[in-house]
């Protein structure tokens, strides 16, 4: 571990454009500007079929353990805990060896979790690892912790030790493709190129989920690009339940809710946030929707507590209804009406037997019709040729980076092409390849490889 000050660590993290690699993309230099007791590394791989975290822990244990030490120094934490699933035997062995070699067993340890969904939700992770409950509308720092994805810790080590910016991303390409695999690719790589590297779809009328099967987004086509937060490209037949759920018309879902909800409460009983003691009751929201949403929208602010994990829709409801979708719609109505998410955390206590509500990943995979695709997706070299990359200037929570290059410029891999405004929440963006700038817009920079 290099001898660097707390301020220097934060500075190098900011300069490298590091954001939360687990999906949200919150700028890491802002997250680490805190004083906490614990840094918790998230290696639980929340979504089914994704293999990025597991492979990162197997292949980069040194950087993860070092990154944990830098994160602890930045935040003042005295303990670092890496949360991962007990079934990740190779990753556990690799990390334990590094903890021994770096002689940090007195401050850094592993916490081995059962294989359930959504183990990687930071609220659930903190409850499992620390035994503490993050309050409603709260953050991990409210219970003395900062959570970082294991890939983020690798980025932190590279930034602090080598001043290396974030220009690549590991992505699992899975589902109905000929050769499911995980690749480390330049940020801005076209989806089509990555899917081609995995052998192309094996089914006609294939659809693409960007992210995991539970919380990922249905893409209208294959035309997007990889960002710092892209974890997975999942190809599925259009008849798969994962796809059908996202294609269901909202009005039809509302009509089904009004006519078919049994008021059985299973959606609330299996809700992970409800198990933490949060006042989120999807069954009550469903009954309210069935009766017709009242004009007093403040009564529905509990919808803001929903993490949109999707368990209520995909596993709990025996009538194939979608309470999660109702929560999403209510959030939009609340926001449009000027009713914002409450800003004051409200402490809660986890419910008795809440840990008995865990849903095994294998059962969830079977329910989603994904068992045929639940393979290893091993790490492979990315050798697929491509002509251009398109790098978005906003790959994070906050305002877009401001382009600092122009069309015709020649850039090198790692060169700054978008700077975060000094006084606003944001992150720097760097060129992931050596090439020539073809186009610069307020949204993205397109680079031709040379």
MARTIDO-332878 format. One line per 10 residues: number of its first residue (from 1); their letters; for each residue x, y, z of N, C-alpha, C. Coordinates in steps of 0.02 Angstrom, whole numbers, plus 50000, padded with zeros to 5 digits. Layout:
# MARTIDO-332878
NUM) a) X,Y,Z,X,Y,Z,X,Y,Z; ...
END
This chain:
# MARTIDO-332878
1) xxxxxxxxxx) 50042,49940,50000,50000,50000,50000,50044,50062,50000; 50029,50108,49954,50068,50170,49950,50051,50217,50008; 50100,50256,50028,50089,50306,50080,50062,50369,50047; 49997,50376,50050,49964,50435,50022,49914,50461,50073; 49903,50526,50071,49856,50556,50119,49784,50543,50099; 49739,50554,50145,49668,50548,50132,49648,50594,50075; 49670,50656,50077,49651,50704,50025,49678,50683,49957; 49738,50654,49956,49767,50633,49893,49728,50573,49864; 49706,50529,49908,49664,50472,49885,49601,50498,49852; 49566,50544,49885,49504,50572,49857,49518,50608,49792
11) xxxxxxxxxx) 49573,50643,49789,49591,50681,49728,49603,50634,49669; 49640,50581,49681,49654,50534,49626,49592,50496,49605; 49549,50480,49652,49486,50447,49635,49443,50493,49591; 49440,50557,49610,49402,50605,49571,49431,50612,49501; 49496,50620,49497,49529,50629,49432,49518,50569,49386; 49515,50509,49415,49507,50448,49376,49435,50436,49353; 49388,50476,49377,49319,50469,49356,49286,50406,49383; 49305,50386,49443,49278,50324,49472,49207,50335,49498; 49162,50290,49479,49093,50291,49504,49076,50221,49527; 49021,50216,49565,48999,50150,49589,48988,50102,49531
21) xxxxxxxxxx) 49026,50048,49530,49023,50001,49475,48966,49951,49482; 48930,49953,49538,48876,49905,49548,48813,49921,49510; 48810,49979,49480,48751,49996,49440,48726,50066,49447; 48728,50095,49508,48701,50161,49519,48746,50216,49491; 48811,50207,49496,48857,50256,49468,48866,50319,49509; 48861,50314,49575,48871,50373,49617,48946,50388,49619; 48966,50451,49609,49037,50469,49609,49072,50447,49674; 49125,50409,49668,49156,50378,49726,49192,50429,49770; 49220,50482,49740,49255,50531,49781,49208,50567,49829; 49144,50572,49810,49094,50602,49853,49074,50553,49908
31) xxxxxxxxxx) 49063,50490,49888,49044,50438,49937,49097,50430,49991; 49161,50431,49971,49215,50420,50019,49231,50481,50062; 49201,50537,50047,49212,50598,50087,49166,50594,50148; 49182,50547,50193,49140,50533,50251,49183,50506,50307; 49153,50502,50366,49186,50471,50424,49141,50415,50449; 49163,50353,50441,49122,50295,50458,49164,50244,50496; 49130,50193,50522,49165,50139,50558,49187,50083,50511; 49146,50070,50460,49157,50012,50417,49157,50031,50343; 49199,49997,50305,49191,49994,50233,49170,49923,50216; 49114,49916,50182,49089,49850,50162,49095,49844,50087
41) xxxxxxxxxx) 49132,49793,50065,49139,49780,49993,49083,49734,49971; 49049,49753,49918,48992,49714,49893,49016,49667,49837; 49022,49603,49855,49039,49553,49805,48986,49499,49801; 48925,49518,49820,48870,49469,49824,48836,49455,49757; 48852,49495,49706,48823,49485,49639,48747,49476,49644; 48712,49531,49651,48641,49530,49667,48600,49491,49616; 48610,49505,49552,48566,49478,49500,48587,49408,49477; 48538,49365,49460,48555,49300,49431,48590,49308,49363; 48630,49259,49345,48664,49252,49280,48725,49297,49271; 48733,49349,49311,48790,49393,49304,48850,49364,49341
51) xxxxxxxxxx) 48909,49367,49310,48969,49336,49339,49025,49386,49351; 49013,49450,49343,49065,49501,49345,49100,49504,49413; 49062,49510,49467,49092,49517,49533,49133,49455,49552; 49104,49397,49539,49139,49335,49557,49206,49330,49520; 49206,49344,49455,49267,49340,49416,49317,49394,49435; 49291,49453,49454,49335,49507,49477,49371,49486,49541; 49335,49455,49587,49366,49434,49650,49416,49377,49638; 49402,49334,49591,49449,49280,49576,49513,49305,49544; 49506,49354,49500,49562,49376,49459,49598,49438,49484; 49566,49477,49528,49597,49538,49553,49594,49544,49629
61) xxxxxxxxxx) 49610,49491,49666,49605,49495,49739,49653,49546,49769; 49712,49552,49741,49761,49600,49768,49734,49671,49765; 49706,49690,49707,49680,49758,49699,49620,49770,49744; 49580,49718,49755,49521,49727,49799,49542,49739,49871; 49589,49700,49895,49612,49709,49965,49648,49775,49973; 49689,49794,49924,49721,49860,49927,49669,49916,49923; 49621,49908,49877,49569,49959,49870,49529,49968,49934; 49518,49913,49970,49485,49917,50034,49525,49959,50083; 49591,49950,50083,49633,49989,50129,49632,50063,50112; 49633,50079,50047,49629,50150,50027,49560,50179,50045
71) xxxxxxxxxx) 49508,50140,50036,49440,50163,50054,49435,50174,50129; 49465,50130,50168,49464,50138,50241,49502,50201,50263; 49558,50213,50230,49597,50273,50248,49558,50336,50230; 49524,50335,50172,49486,50394,50150,49428,50408,50196; 49396,50356,50222,49335,50365,50262,49348,50362,50337; 49409,50345,50357,49424,50339,50428,49398,50275,50460; 49379,50227,50419,49351,50164,50445,49405,50122,50477; 49387,50088,50530,49435,50044,50565,49428,49971,50543; 49372,49955,50510,49360,49886,50487,49337,49886,50415; 49362,49835,50378,49339,49823,50310,49313,49753,50305
81) xxxxxxxxxx) 49255,49744,50276,49224,49678,50270,49202,49667,50198; 49224,49612,50169,49205,49595,50101,49148,49545,50104; 49089,49566,50083,49030,49522,50083,49024,49486,50017; 49024,49420,50019,49017,49380,49958,48982,49315,49975; 48962,49279,49924,48924,49217,49936,48970,49159,49953; 48948,49117,49998,48989,49061,50022,49006,49013,49966; 48965,49012,49913,48978,48966,49858,49035,48988,49813; 49060,49049,49822,49115,49075,49780,49182,49050,49808; 49193,48985,49804,49251,48954,49835,49317,48982,49809; 49323,48989,49743,49386,49014,49714,49400,49085,49735
91) xxxxxxxxxx) 49348,49126,49736,49356,49196,49756,49375,49201,49829; 49344,49160,49871,49360,49160,49943,49433,49142,49954; 49456,49090,49920,49526,49068,49927,49574,49123,49905; 49559,49155,49849,49603,49208,49823,49606,49268,49870; 49549,49288,49896,49547,49346,49941,49579,49331,50008; 49567,49271,50035,49598,49253,50098,49674,49251,50092; 49699,49228,50035,49771,49227,50024,49799,49298,50022; 49764,49344,49990,49788,49413,49987,49785,49448,50055; 49733,49434,50093,49728,49462,50161,49788,49439,50203; 49807,49376,50193,49865,49349,50229,49930,49381,50205
101) xxxxxxxxxx) 49938,49385,50139,50000,49413,50110,50009,49487,50128; 49954,49524,50128,49958,49595,50144,49956,49609,50219; 49949,49556,50258,49951,49560,50331,49900,49610,50359; 49838,49602,50337,49785,49648,50358,49727,49610,50390; 49739,49549,50413,49685,49509,50441,49655,49539,50505; 49692,49585,50536,49666,49618,50596,49615,49671,50580; 49613,49693,50517,49567,49747,50499,49520,49731,50441; 49536,49679,50401,49495,49661,50343,49477,49587,50347; 49414,49572,50336,49391,49503,50340,49337,49490,50287; 49318,49427,50280,49265,49407,50234,49202,49391,50273
111) xxxxxxxxxx) 49145,49404,50242,49081,49382,50269,49047,49341,50215; 49034,49277,50230,49008,49231,50180,48932,49225,50187; 48897,49239,50133,48824,49243,50133,48793,49183,50099; 48730,49169,50115,48692,49119,50079,48676,49145,50009; 48657,49099,49965,48642,49117,49895,48568,49134,49888; 48552,49197,49904,48482,49219,49898,48479,49286,49862; 48419,49303,49840,48407,49367,49806,48363,49410,49851; 48377,49475,49860,48431,49514,49829,48489,49527,49878; 48534,49480,49885,48589,49486,49933,48633,49547,49920; 48636,49570,49857,48679,49626,49840,48648,49694,49850
121) xxxxxxxxxx) 48585,49698,49868,48554,49762,49886,48590,49787,49948; 48616,49849,49947,48659,49871,50002,48621,49873,50069; 48555,49883,50068,48517,49880,50130,48519,49809,50159; 48511,49760,50115,48512,49690,50137,48583,49670,50157; 48631,49691,50117,48702,49676,50131,48723,49701,50200; 48705,49763,50215,48724,49792,50280,48691,49753,50337; 48628,49734,50327,48593,49695,50379,48627,49628,50390; 48647,49595,50335,48679,49530,50341,48749,49536,50372; 48788,49583,50348,48859,49588,50367,48868,49620,50436; 48832,49674,50450,48841,49711,50512,48787,49700,50564
131) xxxxxxxxxx) 48730,49671,50542,48675,49663,50589,48641,49729,50605; 48652,49780,50563,48621,49845,50574,48570,49858,50519; 48519,49897,50535,48466,49911,50488,48470,49984,50465; 48481,49994,50400,48480,50061,50373,48410,50089,50379; 48401,50149,50405,48333,50176,50414,48298,50190,50348; 48232,50195,50352,48194,50216,50293,48222,50282,50266; 48228,50286,50201,48253,50346,50166,48325,50363,50187; 48359,50313,50216,48427,50325,50240,48480,50299,50193; 48543,50304,50216,48601,50281,50180,48644,50238,50226; 48689,50198,50197,48734,50158,50240,48771,50199,50292
141) xxxxxxxxxx) 48789,50261,50275,48827,50302,50323,48786,50317,50385; 48719,50311,50380,48677,50322,50439,48687,50268,50492; 48716,50211,50472,48733,50159,50521,48808,50147,50523; 48846,50198,50503,48919,50195,50510,48956,50157,50457; 48929,50155,50396,48961,50115,50344,48961,50150,50277; 49009,50131,50235,49011,50148,50165,49014,50082,50127; 48975,50076,50073,48975,50015,50033,49005,50029,49965; 49052,49987,49943,49081,49993,49877,49081,49925,49843; 49064,49924,49779,49068,49863,49740,49141,49842,49733; 49154,49777,49728,49222,49753,49723,49258,49779,49660
151) xxxxxxxxxx) 49221,49789,49606,49251,49818,49546,49272,49890,49557; 49233,49926,49597,49252,49995,49615,49318,49995,49653; 49328,49947,49698,49390,49944,49736,49450,49930,49691; 49441,49891,49639,49494,49880,49590,49511,49946,49556; 49459,49984,49536,49470,50049,49505,49507,50096,49552; 49490,50094,49616,49522,50137,49666,49596,50122,49671; 49614,50059,49674,49684,50040,49678,49723,50064,49616; 49694,50054,49558,49728,50075,49496,49736,50151,49494; 49687,50187,49519,49691,50260,49519,49742,50285,49569; 49741,50259,49630,49786,50283,49682,49858,50264,49667
161) xxxxxxxxxx) 49869,50204,49643,49938,50180,49634,49967,50199,49566; 49926,50203,49515,49952,50215,49447,49920,50274,49412; 49875,50310,49446,49838,50365,49416,49802,50344,49352; 49775,50283,49354,49741,50254,49296,49667,50269,49299; 49639,50300,49247,49567,50315,49247,49526,50253,49229; 49460,50260,49237,49415,50205,49220,49401,50208,49145; 49429,50160,49109,49419,50159,49036,49396,50090,49011; 49392,50041,49056,49366,49975,49036,49313,49953,49085; 49276,49902,49064,49221,49876,49105,49213,49802,49090; 49207,49761,49143,49190,49691,49133,49115,49685,49124
171) xxxxxxxxxx) 49095,49646,49074,49024,49637,49058,49011,49563,49044; 48959,49536,49075,48937,49468,49060,48887,49471,49003; 48899,49431,48951,48851,49424,48896,48823,49353,48902; 48759,49349,48919,48731,49284,48934,48663,49274,48902; 48631,49218,48922,48566,49202,48895,48572,49162,48831; 48530,49178,48784,48525,49139,48722,48577,49163,48671; 48641,49152,48687,48696,49164,48641,48738,49101,48635; 48776,49095,48582,48813,49033,48570,48869,49021,48620; 48902,49074,48642,48959,49066,48688,48954,49117,48744; 48911,49105,48794,48907,49152,48850,48975,49162,48882
181) xxxxxxxxxx) 48991,49224,48897,49057,49239,48925,49056,49307,48958; 49110,49321,48995,49121,49387,49023,49182,49417,48991; 49177,49479,48969,49232,49513,48934,49249,49577,48970; 49313,49596,48968,49333,49663,48989,49342,49704,48925; 49301,49756,48917,49298,49793,48854,49307,49867,48867; 49328,49905,48816,49332,49978,48823,49263,50008,48835; 49259,50057,48879,49197,50096,48887,49179,50126,48819; 49115,50120,48801,49093,50145,48736,49088,50091,48683; 49106,50029,48700,49100,49973,48652,49026,49963,48634; 49010,49958,48569,48940,49946,48549,48914,49878,48574
191) xxxxxxxxxx) 48851,49877,48595,48821,49814,48615,48827,49761,48561; 48815,49782,48499,48816,49734,48443,48883,49699,48438; 48937,49736,48449,49004,49707,48445,49014,49656,48501; 48991,49672,48560,48998,49628,48618,48956,49565,48609; 48896,49572,48584,48853,49514,48572,48883,49470,48518; 48913,49500,48468,48947,49461,48416,49006,49421,48446; 49041,49451,48494,49097,49416,48526,49073,49354,48564; 49010,49355,48586,48981,49298,48621,48947,49249,48574; 48957,49257,48510,48932,49208,48462,48864,49222,48433; 48836,49282,48448,48771,49302,48422,48713,49262,48452
201) xxxxxxxxxx) 48651,49288,48447,48593,49253,48476,48581,49185,48444; 48553,49141,48484,48536,49073,48460,48462,49067,48443; 48424,49121,48454,48352,49118,48442,48331,49175,48396; 48276,49165,48361,48248,49219,48321,48208,49266,48367; 48199,49326,48343,48162,49377,48382,48191,49385,48452; 48257,49385,48456,48291,49393,48521,48282,49464,48547; 48275,49469,48613,48270,49535,48645,48328,49543,48694; 48344,49605,48708,48403,49620,48750,48382,49654,48815; 48406,49626,48870,48401,49657,48936,48470,49684,48954; 48474,49748,48968,48537,49779,48989,48536,49779,49066
211) xxxxxxxxxx) 48580,49739,49095,48579,49729,49167,48554,49658,49182; 48530,49648,49242,48507,49581,49261,48435,49568,49244; 48413,49506,49249,48344,49489,49231,48291,49519,49278; 48310,49536,49338,48261,49563,49386,48254,49639,49380; 48309,49675,49376,48306,49748,49378,48333,49781,49315; 48356,49741,49268,48382,49769,49206,48328,49799,49162; 48350,49838,49113,48303,49873,49068,48299,49838,49001; 48238,49834,48974,48228,49806,48907,48249,49857,48856; 48298,49839,48815,48322,49885,48763,48280,49877,48700; 48263,49932,48666,48223,49926,48606,48260,49891,48549
221) xxxxxxxxxx) 48326,49891,48551,48367,49859,48499,48436,49845,48528; 48484,49831,48484,48552,49815,48506,48600,49874,48495; 48575,49935,48494,48615,49991,48471,48651,50030,48526; 48646,50010,48588,48678,50048,48642,48752,50036,48648; 48782,50067,48699,48854,50059,48711,48867,50045,48785; 48923,50013,48798,48944,49997,48866,48965,50060,48903; 48943,50067,48966,48964,50123,49008,49002,50096,49069; 49022,50140,49113,49058,50120,49173,49015,50076,49219; 48950,50079,49211,48905,50042,49256,48871,49982,49223; 48886,49968,49161,48856,49911,49127,48883,49846,49156
231) xxxxxxxxxx) 48839,49803,49179,48861,49739,49209,48846,49680,49164; 48793,49684,49124,48771,49625,49088,48729,49643,49027; 48737,49603,48975,48692,49603,48918,48661,49534,48915; 48596,49531,48924,48561,49467,48928,48515,49459,48868; 48530,49411,48826,48489,49397,48766,48438,49343,48783; 48374,49356,48769,48322,49308,48784,48270,49306,48728; 48237,49249,48720,48181,49247,48672,48125,49291,48696; 48087,49318,48650,48035,49366,48669,47978,49333,48708; 47976,49267,48710,47925,49231,48748,47946,49216,48820; 48007,49233,48838,48029,49221,48907,47992,49265,48956
241) xxxxxxxxxx) 47977,49240,49016,47941,49281,49066,47975,49348,49082; 48041,49349,49080,48077,49411,49094,48059,49465,49044; 48053,49444,48981,48036,49492,48928,47961,49509,48931; 47919,49459,48939,47847,49470,48939,47826,49519,48994; 47859,49514,49052,47842,49560,49107,47853,49632,49085; 47907,49645,49049,47923,49714,49029,47882,49738,48970; 47851,49691,48934,47810,49710,48876,47737,49720,48895; 47719,49702,48956,47649,49709,48977,47628,49782,48978; 47573,49797,48945,47548,49865,48942,47527,49889,49012; 47545,49950,49029,47530,49976,49096,47455,49979,49110
251) xxxxxxxxxx) 47416,49998,49060,47344,50002,49070,47315,49932,49082; 47341,49883,49045,47317,49815,49054,47336,49790,49124; 47397,49808,49147,47418,49788,49214,47372,49818,49267; 47351,49880,49256,47306,49913,49302,47238,49878,49304; 47212,49860,49245,47148,49824,49242,47154,49756,49277; 47210,49721,49267,47220,49657,49299,47223,49664,49375; 47256,49717,49397,47261,49729,49469,47192,49738,49499; 47150,49776,49465,47083,49790,49491,47039,49728,49493; 47052,49682,49448,47007,49624,49442,47035,49560,49473; 47101,49555,49480,47130,49490,49498,47167,49487,49564
261) xxxxxxxxxx) 47182,49544,49595,47219,49543,49659,47179,49506,49712; 47211,49456,49744,47177,49415,49795,47182,49444,49865; 47221,49497,49873,47233,49527,49939,47264,49477,49987; 47309,49435,49960,47338,49381,50000,47398,49404,50041; 47427,49461,50024,47483,49491,50060,47551,49457,50048; 47554,49409,50002,47618,49376,49990,47671,49425,49965; 47649,49475,49926,47697,49523,49900,47731,49562,49957; 47693,49578,50009,47722,49613,50066,47763,49566,50110; 47740,49504,50116,47777,49457,50159,47845,49439,50130; 47852,49442,50064,47917,49426,50033,47957,49489,50015
271) xxxxxxxxxx) 47930,49547,50029,47965,49610,50012,48028,49617,50056; 48087,49621,50027,48149,49627,50067,48150,49690,50110; 48123,49745,50085,48124,49807,50124,48073,49803,50182; 48017,49770,50170,47969,49759,50224,48000,49717,50279; 48041,49668,50260,48074,49625,50309,48122,49665,50353; 48147,49721,50327,48191,49764,50366,48153,49810,50414; 48086,49805,50412,48045,49847,50455,48022,49911,50422; 48039,49920,50358,48016,49979,50323,47941,49975,50310; 47909,50033,50312,47837,50035,50304,47817,50033,50230; 47838,49980,50197,47820,49968,50128,47777,49906,50124
281) xxxxxxxxxx) 47715,49915,50102,47667,49860,50097,47639,49859,50027; 47670,49822,49981,47645,49819,49912,47573,49799,49907; 47549,49755,49953,47479,49733,49949,47431,49791,49962; 47450,49837,50006,47408,49895,50019,47406,49942,49959; 47464,49949,49928,47466,49991,49868,47423,49960,49813; 47426,49894,49807,47384,49860,49756,47310,49871,49771; 47291,49867,49834,47220,49877,49852,47200,49949,49838; 47245,49996,49851,47229,50066,49838,47220,50078,49763; 47265,50047,49724,47260,50055,49652,47195,50024,49627; 47178,49966,49655,47116,49933,49634,47055,49975,49648
291) xxxxxxxxxx) 47058,50014,49703,47002,50057,49722,47003,50123,49685; 47059,50137,49652,47066,50202,49618,47110,50248,49660; 47167,50268,49633,47214,50310,49670,47181,50375,49690; 47184,50392,49754,47152,50453,49777,47192,50514,49756; 47162,50573,49763,47197,50634,49745,47249,50653,49797; 47244,50625,49856,47293,50639,49909,47353,50592,49900; 47398,50612,49854,47454,50569,49837,47503,50561,49895; 47501,50605,49944,47548,50599,50000,47539,50533,50037; 47480,50505,50030,47466,50441,50064,47506,50384,50034; 47536,50397,49976,47571,50343,49941,47647,50352,49941
301) xxxxxxxxxx) 47673,50395,49984,47745,50407,49985,47784,50344,50003; 47752,50295,50032,47786,50231,50046,47813,50199,49983; 47786,50216,49925,47812,50189,49862,47885,50206,49852; 47906,50263,49881,47976,50283,49874,48023,50234,49909; 47998,50193,49954,48039,50145,49989,48055,50084,49947; 48019,50076,49892,48028,50017,49849,48096,50020,49813; 48134,49966,49818,48199,49962,49783,48192,49937,49712; 48131,49917,49693,48116,49891,49627,48153,49826,49613; 48162,49785,49665,48196,49721,49657,48155,49672,49616; 48089,49680,49615,48046,49638,49573,48024,49572,49603
311) xxxxxxxxxx) 48042,49557,49665,48022,49493,49694,47946,49486,49700; 47913,49541,49716,47840,49539,49723,47807,49516,49658; 47834,49539,49602,47804,49524,49537,47824,49456,49510; 47888,49439,49518,47914,49378,49485,47910,49316,49527; 47904,49324,49593,47906,49265,49636,47847,49260,49684; 47825,49317,49711,47774,49315,49763,47703,49307,49736; 47685,49348,49687,47616,49352,49666,47593,49290,49628; 47542,49256,49654,47517,49195,49622,47472,49212,49563; 47453,49275,49555,47410,49296,49500,47448,49331,49444; 47515,49329,49449,47557,49359,49398,47546,49434,49390
321) xxxxxxxxxx) 47530,49467,49445,47524,49540,49444,47592,49571,49459; 47595,49637,49453,47660,49670,49459,47657,49729,49507; 47658,49716,49573,47658,49772,49621,47718,49818,49611; 47774,49791,49590,47833,49833,49578,47819,49886,49526; 47786,49866,49472,47769,49914,49419,47722,49968,49445; 47676,49948,49489,47631,49997,49519,47671,50048,49561; 47720,50023,49598,47762,50069,49637,47800,50117,49593; 47827,50091,49538,47864,50134,49491,47819,50189,49464; 47758,50171,49445,47711,50221,49419,47692,50272,49472; 47681,50248,49533,47664,50294,49587,47721,50343,49601
331) xxxxxxxxxx) 47782,50319,49598,47839,50364,49607,47838,50420,49556; 47823,50403,49494,47819,50454,49441,47764,50504,49456; 47706,50479,49477,47650,50524,49493,47668,50570,49551; 47700,50542,49602,47721,50582,49660,47770,50636,49639; 47818,50617,49598,47869,50665,49576,47838,50720,49535; 47794,50701,49488,47761,50750,49445,47717,50797,49485; 47691,50773,49541,47647,50814,49584,47688,50856,49632; 47754,50852,49628,47796,50891,49672,47805,50862,49742; 47785,50800,49750,47792,50767,49815,47857,50726,49814; 47908,50753,49846,47974,50722,49842,47982,50668,49895
341) xxxxxxxxxx) 48033,50628,49884,48052,50576,49932,48070,50608,49998; 48043,50584,50054,48062,50612,50119,48137,50611,50128; 48164,50665,50156,48237,50672,50162,48264,50655,50231; 48220,50647,50279,48242,50632,50348,48237,50557,50360; 48295,50524,50372,48293,50452,50386,48249,50435,50446; 48213,50379,50440,48169,50358,50494,48190,50288,50518; 48220,50284,50578,48246,50220,50602,48192,50167,50606; 48212,50106,50591,48166,50049,50595,48203,49989,50624; 48165,49940,50645,48194,49877,50669,48172,49821,50622; 48219,49778,50604,48202,49722,50560,48149,49678,50593
351) xxxxxxxxxx) 48105,49652,50551,48050,49612,50577,48074,49543,50600; 48039,49516,50649,48055,49449,50674,48048,49399,50617; 48095,49354,50611,48097,49302,50559,48105,49331,50489; 48127,49394,50484,48138,49423,50418,48189,49385,50377; 48239,49356,50411,48290,49319,50375,48264,49253,50346; 48205,49232,50367,48176,49171,50340,48137,49184,50275; 48135,49247,50254,48100,49264,50192,48146,49262,50131; 48209,49245,50140,48257,49245,50085,48235,49198,50029; 48241,49221,49968,48223,49181,49909,48286,49152,49878; 48294,49086,49877,48353,49055,49846,48359,49073,49772
361) xxxxxxxxxx) 48419,49089,49751,48429,49110,49681,48410,49055,49633; 48425,48993,49649,48408,48938,49602,48333,48933,49591; 48294,48943,49643,48221,48941,49635,48197,49000,49594; 48228,49058,49605,48209,49117,49566,48226,49108,49492; 48286,49081,49479,48307,49068,49410,48258,49021,49375; 48236,48970,49411,48188,48923,49382,48122,48957,49368; 48099,48998,49414,48035,49033,49406,48037,49080,49345; 48096,49108,49332,48104,49155,49276,48116,49120,49209; 48119,49054,49210,48133,49017,49148,48203,49026,49123; 48251,49034,49169,48320,49049,49150,48368,48992,49165
371) xxxxxxxxxx) 48343,48936,49190,48387,48880,49208,48432,48858,49150; 48407,48855,49087,48451,48834,49032,48510,48882,49020; 48504,48943,49046,48557,48992,49033,48602,49004,49094; 48592,48965,49147,48628,48977,49209,48695,48941,49209; 48739,48963,49163,48805,48933,49156,48860,48977,49184; 48924,48957,49175,48979,48994,49206,48996,49062,49176; 48988,49071,49110,49006,49135,49078,49077,49157,49096; 49125,49114,49080,49195,49125,49100,49224,49188,49068; 49279,49212,49098,49313,49272,49073,49353,49254,49010; 49341,49291,48956,49376,49280,48893,49407,49345,48868
381) xxxxxxxxxx) 49459,49338,48828,49489,49396,48797,49441,49425,48745; 49439,49491,48742,49396,49525,48693,49439,49542,48633; 49426,49509,48577,49465,49518,48516,49424,49541,48457; 49360,49554,48468,49315,49573,48414,49335,49641,48386; 49345,49647,48320,49363,49712,48291,49306,49762,48294; 49322,49825,48304,49271,49878,48301,49304,49941,48275; 49263,49983,48245,49288,50044,48213,49283,50105,48257; 49230,50108,48297,49219,50167,48339,49195,50148,48408; 49204,50194,48455,49172,50191,48520,49135,50257,48531; 49079,50253,48565,49041,50313,48583,49038,50316,48658
391) xxxxxxxxxx) 49068,50368,48687,49075,50372,48759,49028,50426,48787; 48975,50405,48823,48929,50455,48851,48964,50500,48902; 48942,50562,48905,48970,50609,48952,48935,50606,49020; 48881,50569,49022,48846,50558,49086,48836,50483,49096; 48881,50453,49135,48876,50382,49150,48868,50372,49225; 48842,50422,49259,48844,50425,49331,48786,50466,49357; 48775,50464,49422,48727,50508,49454,48758,50578,49457; 48720,50627,49436,48745,50696,49436,48740,50726,49367; 48774,50782,49357,48771,50818,49294,48821,50787,49245; 48810,50796,49179,48857,50769,49130,48925,50803,49135
401) xxxxxxxxxx) 48977,50767,49115,49042,50798,49108,49040,50846,49048; 49084,50895,49049,49087,50944,48995,49144,50925,48949; 49128,50914,48885,49179,50892,48837,49236,50942,48834; 49298,50917,48833,49357,50960,48827,49399,50941,48766; 49367,50909,48717,49398,50894,48653,49351,50916,48598; 49376,50917,48536,49334,50937,48479,49346,50889,48422; 49300,50889,48374,49306,50845,48316,49372,50858,48281; 49405,50803,48262,49470,50808,48229,49529,50798,48274; 49519,50806,48340,49574,50795,48387,49595,50722,48389; 49659,50711,48401,49685,50644,48413,49692,50633,48488
411) xxxxxxxxxx) 49669,50576,48512,49672,50562,48584,49706,50495,48597; 49731,50487,48657,49761,50425,48679,49715,50391,48730; 49723,50327,48739,49684,50291,48789,49700,50319,48858; 49648,50338,48895,49657,50366,48961,49658,50442,48963; 49654,50474,48905,49655,50547,48903,49587,50575,48924; 49588,50629,48962,49526,50662,48983,49490,50691,48923; 49426,50673,48915,49386,50701,48860,49324,50738,48885; 49308,50728,48949,49251,50762,48980,49266,50776,49053; 49261,50839,49073,49279,50858,49142,49216,50871,49183; 49216,50846,49244,49160,50858,49290,49163,50930,49314
421) xxxxxxxxxx) 49107,50967,49314,49107,51035,49341,49130,51034,49414; 49171,51083,49432,49202,51084,49499,49151,51088,49555; 49097,51126,49544,49051,51140,49599,48987,51098,49597; 48986,51045,49556,48926,51004,49549,48944,50930,49554; 48893,50890,49570,48902,50818,49574,48913,50790,49504; 48968,50755,49494,48982,50728,49428,49045,50687,49429; 49067,50665,49369,49127,50624,49363,49162,50637,49297; 49228,50634,49298,49267,50642,49237,49256,50583,49191; 49266,50595,49126,49260,50543,49075,49323,50544,49033; 49350,50485,49018,49413,50478,48982,49403,50436,48918
431) xxxxxxxxxx) 49448,50447,48870,49447,50406,48810,49468,50335,48827; 49431,50287,48803,49447,50217,48817,49493,50186,48765; 49506,50223,48711,49547,50198,48656,49590,50254,48629; 49640,50235,48589,49678,50284,48550,49642,50295,48484; 49631,50357,48466,49594,50369,48404,49585,50443,48388; 49540,50455,48341,49525,50523,48319,49452,50539,48334; 49441,50598,48361,49373,50619,48378,49332,50631,48315; 49278,50594,48308,49233,50603,48250,49179,50654,48264; 49152,50652,48325,49095,50695,48341,49093,50709,48416; 49074,50770,48432,49064,50789,48502,48996,50822,48508
441) xxxxxxxxxx) 48954,50795,48553,48889,50826,48567,48886,50838,48643; 48830,50865,48665,48822,50876,48737,48811,50811,48774; 48796,50757,48737,48783,50692,48768,48841,50643,48764; 48882,50647,48711,48932,50594,48702,48989,50617,48656; 49043,50579,48658,49100,50589,48614,49111,50524,48575; 49113,50529,48509,49125,50471,48467,49197,50472,48441; 49231,50415,48448,49302,50411,48431,49313,50355,48381; 49350,50370,48328,49370,50319,48279,49437,50290,48300; 49441,50224,48304,49503,50192,48325,49557,50200,48272; 49618,50211,48294,49675,50214,48248,49731,50171,48274
END
